[in-house]
Amino acid sequence: MQNNTIFGYYQPYHLIVLNKVASTNDYLKQLLSNFKPLPSWTAIMAKMQTEGRGQRGTSWVTKPGQNLTASIYVKLENIDVSRQFLLTAMASLAVCDTVRSYIPDKKVCIKWPNDIYIDSQKVCGILIENKISGNKLIASIMGIGLNVAQTDFHEELCQKATSLKLAGATDDLSLVEVLHRIRARLKMYEWFLVGEQQEELLREYNDRLFQRDEICTYQLKGDIVQGWIRGVEEDGLLQIFVDGEMIKCDLKEIAYRL
């Protein structure tokens, strides 16, 4: 284990690098459960993660040393629990911006709620776990799994997944440098969150939304339908227009037909 203070673009932050871990999110939670104070923006990065998790309970397996598997701990103040989707927006935008910085000529979008796509292929998944006290958010752990240098995937994923390298990135693909860039963008979007610019944060998120205002096929509440995504509101529900009606749905009610 390496325990370092890294000087990022805005201020120093605490980075712990592990050779192997089951889950960087779980490792951070274990540190916090030991009542050991951690500075905000502490990051855990693993060279190999064996039990990475995504939305809907899915798993994510990565090749050692080729992809970014990291979690960032953020302390929060005076953020109402009703606004917790804005943390998803914040993390998604930070990763989206970072991916774009490596491949500026490619189309990079956010697939609701927090997957990052290059064209029609997934490059990153995000898992956010928040700590709540009363009606306030007091901390967030943002887990990020970003395909960086991997060029071969399991057969069932080869058409669905991509990486920065496969997409043509030519910059230095150091995993620590990728994490630096993500953290810098997170810090910028944190200013939106705490500076009463939440509407701007949500607008930025919707501007990057995958398949927005495109007629596409979805499985919606058990039925195959054609519709177009109009956006996401502060409650985090997806708005989709189907057969002349605006429908709001959560993650369990809709599936993309890619």
N, C-alpha and C positions, 0 to 999 in steps of 0.2 A: 504494500500500500504506500502510495506517495501522498504526502500531506503538504500542500503548497499554498502560498499566497500569490495569486496571479494578478498582475497589473493589467486590467482590461482597458477599454477605450474611455471609460468614464471614471472609474475608481477601482481600487483593489478589491478582489473577492477571494473567498476561500474555496480551493479546489482540492478534492480528494480523488485520486486516481487508483482504481482497483484493477487487479489482473482478471479476476473472475468474481461474479456475484449472481445470485438468482435474479434479483430485481433491484435496480437502482432506487426506485420509489420505496420499496420495502426496506432497503438499507437505510435510507434517510429517516423513515418512520421509526426504525429501531433506534437510531441515534437520538431522536427526539424523545422516545419513550424512556430513555435512560436518564432523563432530566438533565442532560448535558446541554447547556445553552449553545445554540448555534447562531452565528451572525446571519442576518438576512443576506440572500444571494449566495449562500453556500451551495456549491455544485458537487455532485458525485458523478464521476465518469468511469465506466467499466470497459476494459478491453474485450471482455466477453460476458454476455448476459445470457443466462440459461432459461429463465422463466419470465421473459418479457410479456407484458399484457397490453391489450388494446381495448377498444370499445366492444361492447357485447360479449365480453369475456374471451375474445380471441387471443391467440398467442402470436408472438413475433420472435423468430429465430434469426440470429445474425451470425455471419462469419467473423471469427475473432480478429480484432484489429482493423477491420475494413469499414465499419460503420460506426456512427455516433450513437452510443447508448448512454444517456445522461439524464439526471434529474436535478432540478434547481429549486431551492427552498426560498420562498419569498414571504416575509412578514408583512401583514396588512394592518391598516388602522382605519376605522370608521367607514368600512365598506359594507353596505347592507347586504344581507344574504340574498335578497331578491335580485341582486346584480351579479351573481356569481358567473353567469354566462359571459360577462365581460372579461373574465380571466381566460376563458376559452378563446375569445376573440383576440385578446392580447398575445397569448402564446402562439396562436395560429398565424397571426400577422408577422410576428417576429421571425418565425421559421420561414414563412413565405418570402419575406424580404431577403432573408439570408440565402435561400435557394436562388432567388432572382439575381443576387449579387454575383453568383458563380456562373449563371447561364442567362445573361440579360436578353438574349434573342429568342428564348423559349417562352411558351405560355405556361405560367405557373399559377395555380389556383388553389383555393381552399374548398375541399369537399366537406360539406356540413356533416358533423360539427367541427371536426378538427383533424382531418387528414389533408396532407399536402400532395397535390398532383402536378406532374409535368405532362402537359397534354392530357392523355387519358390513362396515364400510368401513375401508380402511387409511389411516392418517394419517401414519405414520412408519416408516422402516426404519433399522436400525442395523447397522453393519459394524465388528466389533472385530478388531483385529490385535495380537497379543501378541508380545513379545520374551522369549525364554527363554534362560537360561544354566544348563546342567546340568539339574537337576530343579526349578529355581525360576523363577517369573515375575518379571522385573525391570522390565517396563514394559508399558503398554498404550496403544494409540491407539484411541479410541472415536469412530467416524464416525457422525454423526447427520444424517439427511435428514427434516425435519419440514415437512409442508405447513401453512403458516400463513395466508396471505392469498389464496392462489390460489382462484379460484371456477370456473374452467373447465378441463377436462382433455380430453385426446385421447378420441375417441369410444370406443375400446376400454377406457378407464379410467374413464369417467364414472360407471359403476355400482359400481366397485370402490374408488375413491379419494375422499377427502374432505379437508377442511382445518379448522383451528380456526375460521376465519371462516364457512365453510359450516355448521359444527356449532353456530353461534350465539354464539361468543365475543364478548363486548362490552368486555373489558379492552383496554388498550393493547397492540397487537400488534407493537410494536417488536421486531425480530429480536434486538437486543442484550439486551433485557429477557427474551425467551424463553430465550436462552442463559444469562443470569444464573440463572434459576430452575432450569434443568436442572443447572447446575454446583453450585448449592447443595444440591440433592437428592443428587447424586453424592457430595458431601462427606459428607453424612449417612450414606449407605449404605456409604461407605468405612469408617466407624467399625465397622459390623457386620462387615465383611470382616477388618479387622485386630484387632478386639477379641474374637475367638473367639466371635462370634455368627453363625457361618455357617449354622447350622440355622435361625435366625430369618430370615435373608436368604432362604433357599430357601423357607421357609414363606410369606413375604410374596409371593414370586414365584408360587408355586402358587395362592395365594388370588386372584391377578389373571388366571389362565390362561384364555384364550379357549376356549369350548366345554367347559370342564371339567365332568365329570359330566352332560353332555348326550348323548343318543343322536344321533349324526350319521353322515354318510356320508363315507368316506375311500377313497382309493386306497392300499392297503397292500401293498407288495411285489408290485405288478402286478395285484392283485385289488381289485375294488370290494367294500367291506365296510361293515357298520354296527357301530359300537362307541362307547365313550365314553372320553374321556381322563381318566385318574386323577391324573396329575401328572408331575413331572420330578424325578429324583434328582440328586445332586451330580455324577454323570458327564455330565449334560446330555442323557441319552437320554430320549425320551418314552415314558411307560407308557400303553398303551391296552388296554382290556378288550374282546376280541372273541370271541364264541362260547364263553364260559366260560373263556377263557384270557387271562392277562395277558401282553402282548407288549411288548418294549422295542425301539424303533426309532430310527434316526438320521435325519438330514435327507433323505438320498437315498432312504429306504425308504417314505416316506409323503407323500401330497399331500392337502390339504384340498379338498373338493368344495363350493365356496361358490356 
